Amino acid sequence: MNAALFLIIGCAVLVVGYIFYGGWLAKKWGVDNSRPTPAHTMEDGKDYCPAKAPVLMGHHFSSIAGAGPINGPIQAAVFGWVPVMLWVLIGGIFFGGVHDFGALFASIRHKGESIGEVIGDAIGAKAKKLFITFAYLTLILVVAAFASIVANTFKATYTADGAVDYAASAANASTAIISIMFILMAILFGFFVYRRNAPLGISTVIGVIGIVVCMVIGLNWHPIYLNYTVWMIIVGLYIGVASVTPVWILLQPRDYLSSFLLYGMMILAVVGIVGCSPTVDMPAFTGFYDTLAPSGTSLGYMFPALFVTIACGAVSGFHSLVGSGTTSKQLDQEKDAKPIAYGGMLIECALALISVCAVGYIWNQYADGTTTTPTVVFATGLASMFSKVFGSGCYNVVYSMLILAVSAFCLTSVDTATRLARYMFQEFFTNPGETRETMPGWKKVLTNPYVATAITVVAGVALGMTGYAKIWALFGAANQLLAALGLLAVCCWLGKIGRNNKMFYFPMFFMLIVTLTSLVFTIKAQITGIMAGGEGVVWCYVRGIIGVLLVILAIDLVVEGIRALGRNKKAAQAAE
């Protein structure tokens, strides 16, 4: 398969899906641009703050992207490019886009509150408590993992005698100083755009030039060399501050400017793929079981592995938390929901297709285990294609830009996840109609934004320093369970208000089956590990117990959801 043709066909299908299916969804759900959004009705200058559509798209896309649409498709490529392409396209248009758009739309009709509050309204208080608990614990795992990734991207390398290896640490030090300068530039951008009313177009041009300047300076001047632990503490302090500051001063401008890194990365990729126009060397289909296992561990059977491994490039539960957590509080007009949520998901699908082209170009290196780290595979494949078109001299520059872009999005995702976890923590202790002013003393303390943030940051950073990797294997199933529950929540809510919710039935039940099947395989593997004994038996118990709890949670919430759908159907029949 020619990589350029592969990408062009895939993107054309996504555009058609956006225009026709996305437009049909907006019509069926009753998107009404005359209704004021929570960003206006509840504006507080901190969390609720209307944002211009391009700025909010930058925040939303930067937050949901991270390394997910790169890692998942590259890892799932062991099944061949046909299964990956089909799941990315079908999943993105009919699963992920519906999920993201629905979560954002439901949230703006619920005062910008999280999907947990939507569940509370549509299904019941018990379901709300269960979902929020699960979502909060999942976000702690996200904070731990992404903070660790960022710290590893910034940390210095040391020689055997404990001295800094400056040559080996130069790339990481460059990434660190560029990221720091980028944050400072974003604060200035936010101040001038939102407090001095500087024109967005002119400010954007200056901001993009500033990104280039930051990169040039950072590649040539990088004086900060710190170890992993120190960087974890610094990242923890940063995300703590970033998650409680007004969105206009850091979150909106930084994510908006970050999005240009990703857009630039995707443009470079498209130029390289179309210009080089190579043949994708990977097989179209390798079989229903992963026997290749380039990283040393087999993914197992294609069902459910394909649908759990490729999350962010097709459907991801984390997206519903972003859409209903931060994006809904900044949406200026209801009509912006479709391009930001549905469109943002499909752009991520395009990035997933680009990732397939990257691994396909260096397939032999990947298949034999020579180059298996997804971000390295991504950067190596695309930089190689680009340099084949424009000369080998540009390889190192393009490679560094791609790695920097991925690192920037991991940093974006970690502070967004921290803010989302803070919202979840506060909502757990807040009853319907209750405010902080009317709460008992202990609740008032726990729901204080600074207290809730401190608890979240300490838990996430501590887990990141000690052993998140030991339970990370469960994240794929947990994330897709979130997606299934997000689909269930919006489905029940639409049924309650009398809107068409049939488009949710198949995606919802399919993702539940995928999740439960994956968890059963995981639990079985942990039982095998426990019976074998050995050093890691304690973590086998931990993963096994968490897996069982997730199965119980899923079944309980599904039962509650089916009951809610039944009540809604009876109410509709009575009304008729």
C-alpha positions, 0 to 999 in steps of 0.5 A, a space after each residue: 500500500 502506498 503511504 500517500 494514498 493510504 493517508 489521502 483516502 483515510 483523511 477523505 473518509 474523515 472529512 466526509 464523516 465530519 460533514 455528514 454524520 457530524 452534521 446529522 448528530 448536531 441536528 438530531 440532538 438539537 444544538 441551538 446557537 441561541 442558547 447562552 453557554 455556561 461560559 457566559 451564564 456562569 462566568 467567574 474569570 477562573 474556570 468559566 471563561 468564554 474562549 474564541 473557537 480557535 483558542 479553545 480548539 487548541 486547548 481541547 486538541 492539545 489536552 486529548 492528544 498527548 502521545 495516545 494517537 501515536 503510541 496506540 496505532 504503532 503498537 497495534 500495527 502488529 495486526 497489520 495496517 488494514 485492521 488499524 485503518 478500519 478501526 481508526 476510521 470506523 471508531 473515530 466517526 461512529 464511536 469516538 466522535 459521537 462520544 466526544 461530541 455527546 459528552 461536551 454537548 451534555 455538559 454544556 446543558 448541565 452548567 458545564 459540569 462533568 460527565 459524572 453530574 450527567 450520570 447523576 441526572 440521567 441515571 442516579 446518585 449512586 451511579 454518579 458516586 461510582 463513576 466519579 470515584 473511578 474517573 478520579 482514580 483513573 486521572 491520578 494514574 494519568 497524572 502519575 504516568 504523564 508527569 513521569 514521561 515529562 520528567 524522563 524527557 527533561 532529566 539529565 543522564 549521569 556517568 558511572 561516577 555520578 557526574 552529569 553526562 552533558 553530551 548525552 543529556 543535551 537533548 533532554 536539557 534542550 526540551 526542558 528549557 524550551 518548555 520553560 520558555 514556552 510557558 512564560 511566553 504563553 502567560 504573556 500571550 494570555 495577558 495581552 489577548 485577554 487583558 489588553 485585547 490584542 488582536 488574536 491574528 497578530 498575536 498568533 503570528 507573534 506567538 508562532 514566531 516566538 515558538 521558533 525563537 524558543 526552539 532556536 535558543 533552547 537547541 543552542 542554550 540549555 543550562 539546566 541539568 537536573 535528575 528525575 526526582 527533582 524534575 518530578 517535584 518541579 512538574 508537581 509544583 507546576 501542575 499544582 499552580 497551573 490547575 488553579 490559576 485562571 484559565 485565560 492566563 495559562 491554560 488557554 494560551 499555552 494550549 492554543 500555542 501548543 496546538 501549532 506545534 502539533 499542526 506543524 508536526 502534522 504538516 511536516 509529516 504530510 509533506 514527508 509522506 506525500 513527497 516521499 510517497 513510499 510503499 508501506 512495508 508492513 503486512 495488510 493483515 498478520 493474523 488474529 493473534 500477535 506473534 510478532 511481539 517486537 517489544 517482547 510482550 505479545 498483545 494477544 488476540 486482536 479482539 479485544 487487544 486492537 480496540 483497547 490498544 488504539 484508544 485516543 486514535 479511535 475512542 477514548 474515555 479520557 476525552 469525555 473528561 476533558 470535554 465535560 471538564 474544561 472545554 465545556 466551561 469555555 465554550 463560547 457558542 453551542 455551534 462550536 461544539 461540533 468542530 471542537 469535539 467531533 472535529 478534534 476527534 477526527 483530527 486525532 484520527 488523522 494523526 493516528 493514520 500518520 503514525 501508521 505511515 511512520 511505523 510502516 516506513 521503518 517496518 523492518 526495524 520495528 518488527 525485528 525489535 531494533 526500534 520499538 519505543 512508539 515516539 522514537 518509531 514515530 519521529 524516526 519514520 517521519 524524519 527519514 521520509 522528510 529527509 529523503 525529500 529535502 536531504 539528510 541534513 534536515 533529519 536531526 532538526 525534524 526528529 528533534 521537533 517531533 520529539 519536542 512536540 510529543 513532550 509538549 503535549 504530554 505536559 499539556 495533558 498532565 496539567 489538564 488531568 490535574 484540573 479535571 481530577 480537582 473538579 471530580 474530587 470536588 463534585 464527589 462531595 457536592 450534593 445536588 443544589 449544594 454550594 460550598 457556602 452551605 456545606 459542613 466544615 469538613 466538606 468545605 475544607 475538602 472541596 477548597 480548590 487548593 486542598 483538592 489540588 494538593 491532594 491530587 498532585 501529591 497522590 499523582 507525583 508519589 505514584 509516579 515516583 514509586 510504581 505507576 508502571 506496575 498497574 499501567 497495564 490496566 489503564 487501557 481497559 480502564 480508559 475504554 470502560 470510561 468511554 463505554 460509561 460516557 456513551 451510556 451517560 449521554 445515551 440515558 440523558 438524551 433519552 430522558 429529554 426525548 432526543 434521538 439516542 439510538 446512535 449510542 446503543 451499538 458503540 456503548 455495548 461494543 465498548 462494554 464487551 471489549 472492556 469486560 473481555 480485556 479485563 477477564 484476560 487480565 484477571 486470568 493472567 494475574 491468577 497465573 502469575 499468583 500461582 507461579 509465585 515469584 518476586 512480582 506476586 504482590 503486584 499480581 494481587 493488586 492488578 487482579 483485585 483492581 481488575 475484579 473491581 472494574 468488572 463489578 463497577 462496569 456491571 453495576 453501572 450498566 444495570 443502573 443505566 439499563 434501568 434508567 433507559 427503561 424508565 425513560 422509555 416508559 415516561 415517553 410512552 406515557 407522554 404519548 
